[in-house]
């Protein structure tokens, strides 16, 4: 009986560990990406920021997003100014929406 139970548990562990899905909350996500560019706009009401690298990209800022300045000090989204040069970390959720998880403000214009 112990042998059969051990085999079942081992099979379950092996099959579950082979699933290649990454999850964030309840959304399947792509790999994390980074982007450098200038802030075009900041919308505090809907927690979004638009960055221009080669084209404008709108990001939804996740509630736990880590926003820091170049010295590593924490900032709020309301501290980020238009024209600032930033590096953002983000992923695309299942619907293709860009979800910002981190932002480092390099400098302000």
C-alpha positions as CSV (number, residue, x, y, z in Angstrom):
1,X,0.0,0.0,0.0
2,X,2.8,2.4,0.9
3,X,4.6,1.6,-2.4
4,X,1.5,2.4,-4.5
5,X,1.0,5.7,-2.5
6,X,4.6,6.6,-3.1
7,X,4.4,5.9,-6.8
8,X,1.2,8.1,-7.1
9,X,2.8,11.0,-5.2
10,X,6.0,10.8,-7.2
11,X,3.9,10.7,-10.5
12,X,1.9,13.7,-9.4
13,X,5.0,15.8,-8.5
14,X,6.7,15.0,-11.8
15,X,3.6,15.8,-13.9
16,X,2.9,19.1,-12.1
17,X,6.5,20.2,-12.3
18,X,6.5,19.8,-16.1
19,X,3.7,22.5,-16.6
20,X,5.5,25.5,-18.3
21,X,2.9,28.2,-17.3
22,X,4.0,31.4,-15.5
23,X,1.2,33.1,-13.5
24,X,0.8,36.5,-12.0
25,X,-2.4,36.6,-10.0
26,X,-5.0,34.9,-12.2
27,X,-3.5,35.9,-15.5
28,X,-1.1,33.9,-17.7
29,X,1.8,36.1,-18.6
30,X,4.7,36.3,-21.1
31,X,8.2,36.7,-19.8
32,X,9.3,39.9,-18.2
33,X,10.5,42.6,-20.5
34,X,12.3,46.0,-20.1
35,X,12.0,49.2,-22.0
36,X,13.9,52.6,-21.8
37,X,12.3,55.8,-22.9
38,X,10.8,59.2,-21.9
39,X,7.6,59.6,-20.0
40,X,4.9,61.1,-22.3
41,X,2.1,61.2,-19.7
42,X,1.2,60.0,-16.2
43,X,-2.5,59.3,-15.3
44,X,-2.9,58.9,-11.5
45,X,-6.7,58.2,-11.7
46,X,-6.3,55.0,-13.8
47,X,-2.8,54.2,-12.6
48,X,-1.2,54.3,-16.0
49,X,1.9,55.8,-17.7
50,X,2.8,56.3,-21.3
51,X,6.4,55.9,-22.4
52,X,8.0,56.8,-25.7
53,X,10.9,54.6,-26.9
54,X,10.5,54.3,-30.6
55,X,6.7,54.7,-30.3
56,X,4.3,55.5,-27.5
57,X,3.4,52.5,-25.2
58,X,0.7,52.7,-22.5
59,X,1.4,50.7,-19.3
60,X,-1.0,49.9,-16.5
61,X,0.9,50.3,-13.2
62,X,0.3,47.2,-11.0
63,X,-0.6,47.9,-7.3
64,X,2.7,46.5,-6.1
65,X,4.9,48.2,-8.7
66,X,8.4,49.2,-7.4
67,X,9.1,52.8,-8.6
68,X,12.5,54.1,-7.6
69,X,14.8,57.0,-8.6
70,X,18.4,56.4,-9.8
71,X,19.6,56.5,-6.2
72,X,17.3,53.6,-5.3
73,X,14.9,55.7,-3.2
74,X,11.2,54.8,-3.5
75,X,8.9,57.1,-5.4
76,X,5.1,57.3,-6.0
77,X,3.6,57.3,-9.5
78,X,2.6,60.9,-8.8
79,X,6.3,61.8,-8.4
80,X,7.0,60.7,-12.0
81,X,7.1,63.8,-14.3
82,X,6.5,64.1,-18.0
83,X,9.9,64.1,-19.9
84,X,11.7,61.9,-17.3
85,X,13.9,59.2,-18.8
86,X,12.9,55.8,-17.3
87,X,13.6,52.1,-17.5
88,X,10.5,50.0,-17.0
89,X,10.0,46.3,-16.3
90,X,6.7,44.9,-17.6
91,X,4.9,41.9,-18.9
92,X,2.0,41.5,-21.3
93,X,-1.1,39.9,-19.8
94,X,-3.3,37.4,-21.6
95,X,-5.2,40.2,-23.3
96,X,-2.0,41.9,-24.5
97,X,-2.2,44.8,-22.0
98,X,1.3,46.0,-20.8
99,X,1.5,45.6,-17.0
100,X,4.3,47.7,-15.4
101,X,5.9,46.0,-12.4
102,X,8.9,48.3,-11.9
103,X,10.2,51.7,-12.9
104,X,13.5,53.4,-12.4
105,X,13.5,57.1,-13.0
106,X,17.0,57.9,-14.4
107,X,16.6,61.7,-14.6
108,X,14.0,64.4,-14.9
109,X,13.9,67.0,-17.7
